[in-house]
């Protein structure tokens, strides 16, 4: 399949999903039903408490109100609704608990329901193996707001994780986030109106493909952060649509994602062995792709950062993507000035922006960033010297790297 065929194949399902990306509007009858169905809270809590391995907990079609968190600690349980637009768990009146649903269990599946308007994270899965999250919608129905919960779908310290056919809207940090985990597939999801659309953080062996990330501050993020035991590497980002992620950043001040400039498509920060290929990436106003070190986010002199933390990205391979537009209205003043100085009032920054920080302890010919992507160019903004001498020399990026292996679960 050529790239034109891939674009058409990806555009059709995106159009079908577009209606799902709009914030849900509730009728008066739904609100009234929510008050009536508060009684269902006790029934579902008991089912979760009394669950046995192998149980399937079926939640019927309806709009159900909850005023406190739900939790599950039993292995081998499936929670199944009638559809993300039919089975709706609303936490709009939540008065207790940090999440909508907190799961600390193995062999867990949740599918075909929505979790709305939680105080904190919508769905958190902590320290589980063999996790399937399918057809789940998480949403804050008031739209982007710093007081929304941080994460929509949030598996952390998990192994063998599949997140597919989900929708995440309105998270003040990341819509779909997988952190400190191993063996991950994120596919056919839609993330919209979040600060970060989809994020893989400090994780090993991830496949991120056939997703739609649009109207976020940043579309797809692959990060390594300090002070975490596990360093992430080996992530494939491919066959995604990443377009028009130009939403003003509404993260809480001090959060890592508060540093993400509006208008960024794909961001790689301090991560190694990342392959970005056969995506459609367009009209992200700061940059379609950003490759950066931790120095562009914080300082290695911050309290608690381990000396072993590697702040540099290496072995980043970008090839065979479709780029269009973008870079025409950067979020940061220094990037606005750089664009005008180098490319004129009507010019745009190149498709790939690198902050220029390189590990001085490695040989100069180390393959930090390889690009084989037609006319797409890299701008080295010379971060180490305060952006004083940006460079358009492409010779350092004319290299290839071996393809990363497909993730299988």
Number of C-alpha atoms within 10 A of each C-alpha: 6 8 15 11 10 16 17 11 14 20 16 10 14 21 10 10 17 12 10 17 20 14 16 16 9 10 9 9 9 14 15 12 15 22 14 13 15 16 13 14 18 12 10 15 15 11 16 19 13 11 19 13 13 13 16 16 16 14 19 15 15 19 23 24 25 24 17 20 21 22 19 19 16 20 20 18 22 18 17 20 23 17 19 22 18 15 21 26 25 23 25 17 14 19 13 14 16 18 24 29 19 21 20 18 20 21 18 25 18 20 23 22 27 26 25 24 24 32 23 22 26 31 28 23 24 17 17 22 20 18 23 18 22 22 22 29 30 30 33 29 17 12 16 23 18 17 14 27 24 26 30 37 28 20 28 21 17 24 21 20 25 20 25 21 19 25 27 30 32 33 36 29 29 35 34 29 24 29 21 21 26 22 20 26 24 25 21 23 27 27 31 31 34 38 36 38 35 31 24 27 23 25 27 22 22 28 24 24 21 23 29 28 31 27 25 34 32 39 36 32 25 26 24 29 22 21 14 13 11 19 21 26 25 20 28 24 23 21 25 27 26 29 28 25 35 27 22 19 26 22 26 16 10 8 12 13 21 19 14 21 21 29 31 33 33 29 23 23 25 27 29 25 23 24 21 23 21 22 25 24 27 24 23 33 24 30 32 31 31 20 25 25 25 22 16 18 17 14 11 16 9 9 8 9 14 14 10 8 18 19 24 20 26 25 20 23 26 24 18 18 20 19 23 15 18 27 27 22 23 24 20 12 10 11 18 18 14 19 22 16 11 14 14 11 12 9 14 22 26 24 25 21 21 20 22 21 21 18 16 7 6 10 9 11 7 12 18 21 23 22 22 18 17 11 8 17 18 23 19 21 21 16 18 14 11 11 16 11 11 18 14 12 11 13 8 15 18 12 13 16 17 9 12 15 12 12 16 12 11
